[in-house]
Amino acid sequence: MNILHIYKDYPPVMGGIEYHIRWLAQAQAARGHEVTVLVTNPAGMETTARVEQGVRVIRASRVVTLASTPISLSLPRLLLRQDPDVVHLHFPYPLGEVSQWLLRRGRATVMTYHSDVVRQARVLRLYGPLLKAVLRSMDRILATSEPYIASSPWLRPLAAKCTVVPLAIDVSRFLHPHTQQVASIRRRFPGPILLFVGRLRYYKGLDYLIQAMARVNATLLIIGSGPEAARLGALSYDLGLASKIHFLGDISDALLPAYYQAADLVVLPSTHRSEAFGLVLLEAMAAGKPLVTTELGTGTSWVNQHGVTGLVVPPRDTMALSQAIQELLEDEPKRIAMGKRARARARQEFDLPVLVDRVLGIYEEVL
């Protein structure tokens, strides 16, 4: 099967959607399919094409980026040259979606609907009428969770066209014990250890987690970088919590499993629907760690089952967040039991081979 994925970015650009596309594309290629990814080039004016881990990656030259949307005049022309069986769009990227809607490449088109457009309201007012036409034209829309279909004003009217296909990770990366690295992390940071992993963006809710640390007897490790880093660091100092909160920046993929294993629990305190799923939750679950998350009406509370794999609290509620964290820190048997159930759920529902089987099955159906 000839498969074409379309989105705005691809690793080494960091982000949950970018990593999801890479893992899926590489796994499809490993199964003998011809896989191409069409994205834009963050370096600017040059179009490049190279094979990366069995996947042909075309990075179209970009002119400018407006409202987080790379504008590329060459991307539609490059799309016109492709002859795939299936085009797989990854929403949101208006240029890619409209280009495919107009050019109708391939025998079928599916879309993974990763998230509603939340912050770019002005763009959505202009794009909204066209988006409805784009969505109606899809042969299948892949939603990452049941709650997202029910809560999205764009997906709800098209529920009959939607199929739930959760995101996934390579669970095996987090199963192997990293004993020496874990011991080194625990020597460096006094326990218990709370862990946050992700881009430091407005919707991640780290303000509330930092404030909650005033009531929590633990050390918080924050892994990741982003536009909010300086402000959040200043906030921790202003609140007198700098000794309990450590900003570690970006770390290598090789070290990440050890940090999950060293943690006592993982917290994702997001505040907006931009947090549609939370790949970091899958990584924490694969490492056998309980979770504390917030109720956003998205996939985060479908991944983290309240009272089973962790606790779910209201967003922007510092008191509820601190109480949930403290409850789990004070109850080791509950923590261990939730961590075991989390790992079992990760292996059954969110392992990469399961995702690939589901997606390829949908391709076959729409073809």
Contacts in CASP RR format, 6 or more apart in sequence:
PFRMAT RR
TARGET T0000
AUTHOR 0000-0000-0000
METHOD contacts of the structure
MODEL  1
MNILHIYKDYPPVMGGIEYHIRWLAQAQAARGHEVTVLVTNPAGMETTAR
VEQGVRVIRASRVVTLASTPISLSLPRLLLRQDPDVVHLHFPYPLGEVSQ
WLLRRGRATVMTYHSDVVRQARVLRLYGPLLKAVLRSMDRILATSEPYIA
SSPWLRPLAAKCTVVPLAIDVSRFLHPHTQQVASIRRRFPGPILLFVGRL
RYYKGLDYLIQAMARVNATLLIIGSGPEAARLGALSYDLGLASKIHFLGD
ISDALLPAYYQAADLVVLPSTHRSEAFGLVLLEAMAAGKPLVTTELGTGT
SWVNQHGVTGLVVPPRDTMALSQAIQELLEDEPKRIAMGKRARARARQEF
DLPVLVDRVLGIYEEVL
1 33 0 8 1.000
1 34 0 8 1.000
1 85 0 8 1.000
1 86 0 8 1.000
1 360 0 8 1.000
1 363 0 8 1.000
2 33 0 8 1.000
2 34 0 8 1.000
2 36 0 8 1.000
2 83 0 8 1.000
2 84 0 8 1.000
2 85 0 8 1.000
2 86 0 8 1.000
3 25 0 8 1.000
3 28 0 8 1.000
3 33 0 8 1.000
3 34 0 8 1.000
3 35 0 8 1.000
3 36 0 8 1.000
3 84 0 8 1.000
3 85 0 8 1.000
3 86 0 8 1.000
3 88 0 8 1.000
3 363 0 8 1.000
4 35 0 8 1.000
4 36 0 8 1.000
4 37 0 8 1.000
4 38 0 8 1.000
4 82 0 8 1.000
4 84 0 8 1.000
4 86 0 8 1.000
4 87 0 8 1.000
4 88 0 8 1.000
4 105 0 8 1.000
4 106 0 8 1.000
5 21 0 8 1.000
5 24 0 8 1.000
5 25 0 8 1.000
5 35 0 8 1.000
5 36 0 8 1.000
5 37 0 8 1.000
5 38 0 8 1.000
5 88 0 8 1.000
5 90 0 8 1.000
6 37 0 8 1.000
6 38 0 8 1.000
6 39 0 8 1.000
6 79 0 8 1.000
6 87 0 8 1.000
6 88 0 8 1.000
6 89 0 8 1.000
6 90 0 8 1.000
6 93 0 8 1.000
6 96 0 8 1.000
6 97 0 8 1.000
6 99 0 8 1.000
6 100 0 8 1.000
7 17 0 8 1.000
7 18 0 8 1.000
7 21 0 8 1.000
7 37 0 8 1.000
7 39 0 8 1.000
7 89 0 8 1.000
7 90 0 8 1.000
7 93 0 8 1.000
7 96 0 8 1.000
8 39 0 8 1.000
8 40 0 8 1.000
8 69 0 8 1.000
8 70 0 8 1.000
8 93 0 8 1.000
8 95 0 8 1.000
8 96 0 8 1.000
9 15 0 8 1.000
9 17 0 8 1.000
9 18 0 8 1.000
9 39 0 8 1.000
9 40 0 8 1.000
9 42 0 8 1.000
9 70 0 8 1.000
10 18 0 8 1.000
10 21 0 8 1.000
10 22 0 8 1.000
10 37 0 8 1.000
10 39 0 8 1.000
10 57 0 8 1.000
10 59 0 8 1.000
11 18 0 8 1.000
11 19 0 8 1.000
11 22 0 8 1.000
13 42 0 8 1.000
14 199 0 8 1.000
14 250 0 8 1.000
15 199 0 8 1.000
16 278 0 8 1.000
16 279 0 8 1.000
17 90 0 8 1.000
17 114 0 8 1.000
19 279 0 8 1.000
20 90 0 8 1.000
20 112 0 8 1.000
20 114 0 8 1.000
20 167 0 8 1.000
20 279 0 8 1.000
21 37 0 8 1.000
21 90 0 8 1.000
22 37 0 8 1.000
22 53 0 8 1.000
22 55 0 8 1.000
23 168 0 8 1.000
23 169 0 8 1.000
23 170 0 8 1.000
23 352 0 8 1.000
24 352 0 8 1.000
24 355 0 8 1.000
24 356 0 8 1.000
24 359 0 8 1.000
25 35 0 8 1.000
25 37 0 8 1.000
25 55 0 8 1.000
26 35 0 8 1.000
26 53 0 8 1.000
26 54 0 8 1.000
26 55 0 8 1.000
27 352 0 8 1.000
27 353 0 8 1.000
27 355 0 8 1.000
27 356 0 8 1.000
28 35 0 8 1.000
28 356 0 8 1.000
28 359 0 8 1.000
28 360 0 8 1.000
29 35 0 8 1.000
29 53 0 8 1.000
29 54 0 8 1.000
29 55 0 8 1.000
30 54 0 8 1.000
31 356 0 8 1.000
31 360 0 8 1.000
33 360 0 8 1.000
34 56 0 8 1.000
35 54 0 8 1.000
35 55 0 8 1.000
35 56 0 8 1.000
36 55 0 8 1.000
36 56 0 8 1.000
36 57 0 8 1.000
36 58 0 8 1.000
36 82 0 8 1.000
36 84 0 8 1.000
37 55 0 8 1.000
37 56 0 8 1.000
37 57 0 8 1.000
37 58 0 8 1.000
38 58 0 8 1.000
38 60 0 8 1.000
38 75 0 8 1.000
38 78 0 8 1.000
38 79 0 8 1.000
38 82 0 8 1.000
39 57 0 8 1.000
39 58 0 8 1.000
39 59 0 8 1.000
39 60 0 8 1.000
40 59 0 8 1.000
40 60 0 8 1.000
40 61 0 8 1.000
40 62 0 8 1.000
40 70 0 8 1.000
40 72 0 8 1.000
40 75 0 8 1.000
41 47 0 8 1.000
41 48 0 8 1.000
41 59 0 8 1.000
41 60 0 8 1.000
41 61 0 8 1.000
41 62 0 8 1.000
41 72 0 8 1.000
42 59 0 8 1.000
42 62 0 8 1.000
42 70 0 8 1.000
43 59 0 8 1.000
44 61 0 8 1.000
44 62 0 8 1.000
45 61 0 8 1.000
45 62 0 8 1.000
45 63 0 8 1.000
46 61 0 8 1.000
47 58 0 8 1.000
47 59 0 8 1.000
47 60 0 8 1.000
47 61 0 8 1.000
47 74 0 8 1.000
47 78 0 8 1.000
48 58 0 8 1.000
48 59 0 8 1.000
49 56 0 8 1.000
49 57 0 8 1.000
49 58 0 8 1.000
49 59 0 8 1.000
50 56 0 8 1.000
50 57 0 8 1.000
51 57 0 8 1.000
58 78 0 8 1.000
60 72 0 8 1.000
60 74 0 8 1.000
60 75 0 8 1.000
60 78 0 8 1.000
61 72 0 8 1.000
61 73 0 8 1.000
61 74 0 8 1.000
62 70 0 8 1.000
62 71 0 8 1.000
62 72 0 8 1.000
63 71 0 8 1.000
63 72 0 8 1.000
63 73 0 8 1.000
64 70 0 8 1.000
64 71 0 8 1.000
65 71 0 8 1.000
67 120 0 8 1.000
67 122 0 8 1.000
67 123 0 8 1.000
68 120 0 8 1.000
69 93 0 8 1.000
69 94 0 8 1.000
69 95 0 8 1.000
69 120 0 8 1.000
69 123 0 8 1.000
70 95 0 8 1.000
71 95 0 8 1.000
72 95 0 8 1.000
75 95 0 8 1.000
75 96 0 8 1.000
75 99 0 8 1.000
76 95 0 8 1.000
76 99 0 8 1.000
76 102 0 8 1.000
76 103 0 8 1.000
79 96 0 8 1.000
79 99 0 8 1.000
79 100 0 8 1.000
79 103 0 8 1.000
79 105 0 8 1.000
80 103 0 8 1.000
80 105 0 8 1.000
82 105 0 8 1.000
82 106 0 8 1.000
83 105 0 8 1.000
83 106 0 8 1.000
84 105 0 8 1.000
84 106 0 8 1.000
85 106 0 8 1.000
85 107 0 8 1.000
85 108 0 8 1.000
85 363 0 8 1.000
85 367 0 8 1.000
86 106 0 8 1.000
86 107 0 8 1.000
86 108 0 8 1.000
86 109 0 8 1.000
86 110 0 8 1.000
86 363 0 8 1.000
86 366 0 8 1.000
86 367 0 8 1.000
87 100 0 8 1.000
87 105 0 8 1.000
87 106 0 8 1.000
87 108 0 8 1.000
87 109 0 8 1.000
87 110 0 8 1.000
88 109 0 8 1.000
88 110 0 8 1.000
88 111 0 8 1.000
88 112 0 8 1.000
88 359 0 8 1.000
89 96 0 8 1.000
89 97 0 8 1.000
89 100 0 8 1.000
89 109 0 8 1.000
89 110 0 8 1.000
89 111 0 8 1.000
89 112 0 8 1.000
89 138 0 8 1.000
90 111 0 8 1.000
90 112 0 8 1.000
90 114 0 8 1.000
91 97 0 8 1.000
91 111 0 8 1.000
91 112 0 8 1.000
91 113 0 8 1.000
91 114 0 8 1.000
91 115 0 8 1.000
92 114 0 8 1.000
92 115 0 8 1.000
92 117 0 8 1.000
94 123 0 8 1.000
94 127 0 8 1.000
94 130 0 8 1.000
94 131 0 8 1.000
97 111 0 8 1.000
97 131 0 8 1.000
97 134 0 8 1.000
98 130 0 8 1.000
98 134 0 8 1.000
100 109 0 8 1.000
101 130 0 8 1.000
101 133 0 8 1.000
101 134 0 8 1.000
101 137 0 8 1.000
107 367 0 8 1.000
108 139 0 8 1.000
108 363 0 8 1.000
108 366 0 8 1.000
108 367 0 8 1.000
109 137 0 8 1.000
109 138 0 8 1.000
109 139 0 8 1.000
110 138 0 8 1.000
110 139 0 8 1.000
110 140 0 8 1.000
110 141 0 8 1.000
110 142 0 8 1.000
110 362 0 8 1.000
110 363 0 8 1.000
110 366 0 8 1.000
111 135 0 8 1.000
111 138 0 8 1.000
111 140 0 8 1.000
111 141 0 8 1.000
111 142 0 8 1.000
112 142 0 8 1.000
112 144 0 8 1.000
112 165 0 8 1.000
113 141 0 8 1.000
113 142 0 8 1.000
113 143 0 8 1.000
113 144 0 8 1.000
113 148 0 8 1.000
113 152 0 8 1.000
113 154 0 8 1.000
113 155 0 8 1.000
113 162 0 8 1.000
114 144 0 8 1.000
114 276 0 8 1.000
114 277 0 8 1.000
115 273 0 8 1.000
115 274 0 8 1.000
115 276 0 8 1.000
116 152 0 8 1.000
116 153 0 8 1.000
116 154 0 8 1.000
116 273 0 8 1.000
116 274 0 8 1.000
116 276 0 8 1.000
117 123 0 8 1.000
117 124 0 8 1.000
117 127 0 8 1.000
118 203 0 8 1.000
118 272 0 8 1.000
118 273 0 8 1.000
118 274 0 8 1.000
119 202 0 8 1.000
119 272 0 8 1.000
119 274 0 8 1.000
124 131 0 8 1.000
131 154 0 8 1.000
132 154 0 8 1.000
135 141 0 8 1.000
135 154 0 8 1.000
135 155 0 8 1.000
135 158 0 8 1.000
135 161 0 8 1.000
136 158 0 8 1.000
136 161 0 8 1.000
138 161 0 8 1.000
139 366 0 8 1.000
140 161 0 8 1.000
140 162 0 8 1.000
140 163 0 8 1.000
140 362 0 8 1.000
140 365 0 8 1.000
140 366 0 8 1.000
141 155 0 8 1.000
141 158 0 8 1.000
141 161 0 8 1.000
141 162 0 8 1.000
141 163 0 8 1.000
142 162 0 8 1.000
142 163 0 8 1.000
142 164 0 8 1.000
142 165 0 8 1.000
142 359 0 8 1.000
142 362 0 8 1.000
143 149 0 8 1.000
143 152 0 8 1.000
143 155 0 8 1.000
143 162 0 8 1.000
143 163 0 8 1.000
143 164 0 8 1.000
143 165 0 8 1.000
144 164 0 8 1.000
144 165 0 8 1.000
144 166 0 8 1.000
144 167 0 8 1.000
144 276 0 8 1.000
144 277 0 8 1.000
144 299 0 8 1.000
145 164 0 8 1.000
145 166 0 8 1.000
145 276 0 8 1.000
145 277 0 8 1.000
145 298 0 8 1.000
145 299 0 8 1.000
145 302 0 8 1.000
145 303 0 8 1.000
146 164 0 8 1.000
146 302 0 8 1.000
147 297 0 8 1.000
147 298 0 8 1.000
147 299 0 8 1.000
147 301 0 8 1.000
147 302 0 8 1.000
148 155 0 8 1.000
148 276 0 8 1.000
148 277 0 8 1.000
148 297 0 8 1.000
148 298 0 8 1.000
148 299 0 8 1.000
149 155 0 8 1.000
149 156 0 8 1.000
149 159 0 8 1.000
149 162 0 8 1.000
149 164 0 8 1.000
150 156 0 8 1.000
150 159 0 8 1.000
151 273 0 8 1.000
151 297 0 8 1.000
151 298 0 8 1.000
155 162 0 8 1.000
163 362 0 8 1.000
165 355 0 8 1.000
165 358 0 8 1.000
165 359 0 8 1.000
165 362 0 8 1.000
166 277 0 8 1.000
166 303 0 8 1.000
166 349 0 8 1.000
166 350 0 8 1.000
166 355 0 8 1.000
167 277 0 8 1.000
167 278 0 8 1.000
167 279 0 8 1.000
167 282 0 8 1.000
167 350 0 8 1.000
167 355 0 8 1.000
168 282 0 8 1.000
168 350 0 8 1.000
168 351 0 8 1.000
168 352 0 8 1.000
168 354 0 8 1.000
168 355 0 8 1.000
169 279 0 8 1.000
169 282 0 8 1.000
169 283 0 8 1.000
169 286 0 8 1.000
169 346 0 8 1.000
169 350 0 8 1.000
169 351 0 8 1.000
169 352 0 8 1.000
170 351 0 8 1.000
170 352 0 8 1.000
171 282 0 8 1.000
171 286 0 8 1.000
171 346 0 8 1.000
171 347 0 8 1.000
171 350 0 8 1.000
171 351 0 8 1.000
171 352 0 8 1.000
173 257 0 8 1.000
173 286 0 8 1.000
174 257 0 8 1.000
174 260 0 8 1.000
174 261 0 8 1.000
174 283 0 8 1.000
174 286 0 8 1.000
174 287 0 8 1.000
174 288 0 8 1.000
175 286 0 8 1.000
175 343 0 8 1.000
176 257 0 8 1.000
177 261 0 8 1.000
178 257 0 8 1.000
178 258 0 8 1.000
178 261 0 8 1.000
181 255 0 8 1.000
181 258 0 8 1.000
181 262 0 8 1.000
182 258 0 8 1.000
182 261 0 8 1.000
182 262 0 8 1.000
185 193 0 8 1.000
185 258 0 8 1.000
185 259 0 8 1.000
185 262 0 8 1.000
186 193 0 8 1.000
186 262 0 8 1.000
189 219 0 8 1.000
189 221 0 8 1.000
189 246 0 8 1.000
190 219 0 8 1.000
191 218 0 8 1.000
191 219 0 8 1.000
191 264 0 8 1.000
192 217 0 8 1.000
192 218 0 8 1.000
192 219 0 8 1.000
192 264 0 8 1.000
192 265 0 8 1.000
192 329 0 8 1.000
193 218 0 8 1.000
193 219 0 8 1.000
193 220 0 8 1.000
193 221 0 8 1.000
193 262 0 8 1.000
193 263 0 8 1.000
193 264 0 8 1.000
194 216 0 8 1.000
194 218 0 8 1.000
194 219 0 8 1.000
194 220 0 8 1.000
194 221 0 8 1.000
194 263 0 8 1.000
194 264 0 8 1.000
194 265 0 8 1.000
194 266 0 8 1.000
194 267 0 8 1.000
194 325 0 8 1.000
195 220 0 8 1.000
195 221 0 8 1.000
195 223 0 8 1.000
195 259 0 8 1.000
195 260 0 8 1.000
195 262 0 8 1.000
195 263 0 8 1.000
195 265 0 8 1.000
195 266 0 8 1.000
195 267 0 8 1.000
195 284 0 8 1.000
195 289 0 8 1.000
196 204 0 8 1.000
196 206 0 8 1.000
196 209 0 8 1.000
196 220 0 8 1.000
196 221 0 8 1.000
196 222 0 8 1.000
196 223 0 8 1.000
196 266 0 8 1.000
196 267 0 8 1.000
196 268 0 8 1.000
196 269 0 8 1.000
197 223 0 8 1.000
197 224 0 8 1.000
197 256 0 8 1.000
197 259 0 8 1.000
197 260 0 8 1.000
197 266 0 8 1.000
197 280 0 8 1.000
197 283 0 8 1.000
197 284 0 8 1.000
198 204 0 8 1.000
198 223 0 8 1.000
198 224 0 8 1.000
198 280 0 8 1.000
199 224 0 8 1.000
199 225 0 8 1.000
199 226 0 8 1.000
200 206 0 8 1.000
200 222 0 8 1.000
200 224 0 8 1.000
200 225 0 8 1.000
200 226 0 8 1.000
200 227 0 8 1.000
200 228 0 8 1.000
200 229 0 8 1.000
200 232 0 8 1.000
201 226 0 8 1.000
201 227 0 8 1.000
201 228 0 8 1.000
201 274 0 8 1.000
202 227 0 8 1.000
202 228 0 8 1.000
202 272 0 8 1.000
203 270 0 8 1.000
203 271 0 8 1.000
203 272 0 8 1.000
203 274 0 8 1.000
203 275 0 8 1.000
204 228 0 8 1.000
204 268 0 8 1.000
204 269 0 8 1.000
204 270 0 8 1.000
204 271 0 8 1.000
204 275 0 8 1.000
205 269 0 8 1.000
205 270 0 8 1.000
205 271 0 8 1.000
205 315 0 8 1.000
205 316 0 8 1.000
206 222 0 8 1.000
206 228 0 8 1.000
206 232 0 8 1.000
206 269 0 8 1.000
207 232 0 8 1.000
207 235 0 8 1.000
208 269 0 8 1.000
208 271 0 8 1.000
208 315 0 8 1.000
208 316 0 8 1.000
208 317 0 8 1.000
208 318 0 8 1.000
208 321 0 8 1.000
209 220 0 8 1.000
209 267 0 8 1.000
209 269 0 8 1.000
209 321 0 8 1.000
210 220 0 8 1.000
210 232 0 8 1.000
210 235 0 8 1.000
210 236 0 8 1.000
210 239 0 8 1.000
210 241 0 8 1.000
210 245 0 8 1.000
211 239 0 8 1.000
211 318 0 8 1.000
212 269 0 8 1.000
212 318 0 8 1.000
212 319 0 8 1.000
212 321 0 8 1.000
212 322 0 8 1.000
212 325 0 8 1.000
213 220 0 8 1.000
213 236 0 8 1.000
213 239 0 8 1.000
213 241 0 8 1.000
213 244 0 8 1.000
213 245 0 8 1.000
213 322 0 8 1.000
214 239 0 8 1.000
214 241 0 8 1.000
214 322 0 8 1.000
215 319 0 8 1.000
215 322 0 8 1.000
215 326 0 8 1.000
216 322 0 8 1.000
216 325 0 8 1.000
216 326 0 8 1.000
216 329 0 8 1.000
217 326 0 8 1.000
217 329 0 8 1.000
218 244 0 8 1.000
218 264 0 8 1.000
218 325 0 8 1.000
218 329 0 8 1.000
219 244 0 8 1.000
219 245 0 8 1.000
219 246 0 8 1.000
220 244 0 8 1.000
220 245 0 8 1.000
220 246 0 8 1.000
220 267 0 8 1.000
221 246 0 8 1.000
221 248 0 8 1.000
221 259 0 8 1.000
221 263 0 8 1.000
222 232 0 8 1.000
222 245 0 8 1.000
222 246 0 8 1.000
222 247 0 8 1.000
222 248 0 8 1.000
222 249 0 8 1.000
223 248 0 8 1.000
223 249 0 8 1.000
223 250 0 8 1.000
223 251 0 8 1.000
223 256 0 8 1.000
223 259 0 8 1.000
224 248 0 8 1.000
224 249 0 8 1.000
224 250 0 8 1.000
224 251 0 8 1.000
225 249 0 8 1.000
225 250 0 8 1.000
229 247 0 8 1.000
229 249 0 8 1.000
232 247 0 8 1.000
233 242 0 8 1.000
233 245 0 8 1.000
233 247 0 8 1.000
236 242 0 8 1.000
236 245 0 8 1.000
236 247 0 8 1.000
251 259 0 8 1.000
256 283 0 8 1.000
257 283 0 8 1.000
257 287 0 8 1.000
260 266 0 8 1.000
260 283 0 8 1.000
260 284 0 8 1.000
260 286 0 8 1.000
260 287 0 8 1.000
260 288 0 8 1.000
260 289 0 8 1.000
261 287 0 8 1.000
261 289 0 8 1.000
263 284 0 8 1.000
263 287 0 8 1.000
263 289 0 8 1.000
264 289 0 8 1.000
264 328 0 8 1.000
264 329 0 8 1.000
264 335 0 8 1.000
265 289 0 8 1.000
265 290 0 8 1.000
265 291 0 8 1.000
265 292 0 8 1.000
265 325 0 8 1.000
265 328 0 8 1.000
265 329 0 8 1.000
265 335 0 8 1.000
266 280 0 8 1.000
266 281 0 8 1.000
266 284 0 8 1.000
266 289 0 8 1.000
266 290 0 8 1.000
266 291 0 8 1.000
266 292 0 8 1.000
267 291 0 8 1.000
267 292 0 8 1.000
267 293 0 8 1.000
267 321 0 8 1.000
267 325 0 8 1.000
268 275 0 8 1.000
268 278 0 8 1.000
268 280 0 8 1.000
268 281 0 8 1.000
268 291 0 8 1.000
268 292 0 8 1.000
268 293 0 8 1.000
268 294 0 8 1.000
268 300 0 8 1.000
269 292 0 8 1.000
269 293 0 8 1.000
269 294 0 8 1.000
269 315 0 8 1.000
269 321 0 8 1.000
270 293 0 8 1.000
270 294 0 8 1.000
270 296 0 8 1.000
270 300 0 8 1.000
270 315 0 8 1.000
271 294 0 8 1.000
271 296 0 8 1.000
271 315 0 8 1.000
271 316 0 8 1.000
272 296 0 8 1.000
273 296 0 8 1.000
273 297 0 8 1.000
273 298 0 8 1.000
275 296 0 8 1.000
275 298 0 8 1.000
275 300 0 8 1.000
276 298 0 8 1.000
276 299 0 8 1.000
276 300 0 8 1.000
277 298 0 8 1.000
277 299 0 8 1.000
277 300 0 8 1.000
277 303 0 8 1.000
278 299 0 8 1.000
278 300 0 8 1.000
278 303 0 8 1.000
281 291 0 8 1.000
281 293 0 8 1.000
281 300 0 8 1.000
281 303 0 8 1.000
281 304 0 8 1.000
282 303 0 8 1.000
282 346 0 8 1.000
282 350 0 8 1.000
284 291 0 8 1.000
284 342 0 8 1.000
285 291 0 8 1.000
285 303 0 8 1.000
285 309 0 8 1.000
285 339 0 8 1.000
285 342 0 8 1.000
285 343 0 8 1.000
285 345 0 8 1.000
285 346 0 8 1.000
285 350 0 8 1.000
286 343 0 8 1.000
286 346 0 8 1.000
286 347 0 8 1.000
286 350 0 8 1.000
287 343 0 8 1.000
288 339 0 8 1.000
288 340 0 8 1.000
288 342 0 8 1.000
288 343 0 8 1.000
288 346 0 8 1.000
289 339 0 8 1.000
289 342 0 8 1.000
290 309 0 8 1.000
290 310 0 8 1.000
290 311 0 8 1.000
290 328 0 8 1.000
290 334 0 8 1.000
290 335 0 8 1.000
290 338 0 8 1.000
290 339 0 8 1.000
290 342 0 8 1.000
291 304 0 8 1.000
291 309 0 8 1.000
291 310 0 8 1.000
291 311 0 8 1.000
291 338 0 8 1.000
291 342 0 8 1.000
292 310 0 8 1.000
292 311 0 8 1.000
292 312 0 8 1.000
292 313 0 8 1.000
292 321 0 8 1.000
292 324 0 8 1.000
292 325 0 8 1.000
292 328 0 8 1.000
293 300 0 8 1.000
293 301 0 8 1.000
293 303 0 8 1.000
293 304 0 8 1.000
293 310 0 8 1.000
293 311 0 8 1.000
293 312 0 8 1.000
293 313 0 8 1.000
294 300 0 8 1.000
294 312 0 8 1.000
294 313 0 8 1.000
294 314 0 8 1.000
294 315 0 8 1.000
294 321 0 8 1.000
295 301 0 8 1.000
295 312 0 8 1.000
295 313 0 8 1.000
295 314 0 8 1.000
295 315 0 8 1.000
296 315 0 8 1.000
300 312 0 8 1.000
301 312 0 8 1.000
303 309 0 8 1.000
303 350 0 8 1.000
304 310 0 8 1.000
304 312 0 8 1.000
304 342 0 8 1.000
305 345 0 8 1.000
306 312 0 8 1.000
307 338 0 8 1.000
308 338 0 8 1.000
308 341 0 8 1.000
308 345 0 8 1.000
309 338 0 8 1.000
309 339 0 8 1.000
309 341 0 8 1.000
309 342 0 8 1.000
309 345 0 8 1.000
310 328 0 8 1.000
310 338 0 8 1.000
310 339 0 8 1.000
310 342 0 8 1.000
311 324 0 8 1.000
311 327 0 8 1.000
311 328 0 8 1.000
313 320 0 8 1.000
313 321 0 8 1.000
313 323 0 8 1.000
313 324 0 8 1.000
314 320 0 8 1.000
328 334 0 8 1.000
328 335 0 8 1.000
328 338 0 8 1.000
329 335 0 8 1.000
348 354 0 8 1.000
END
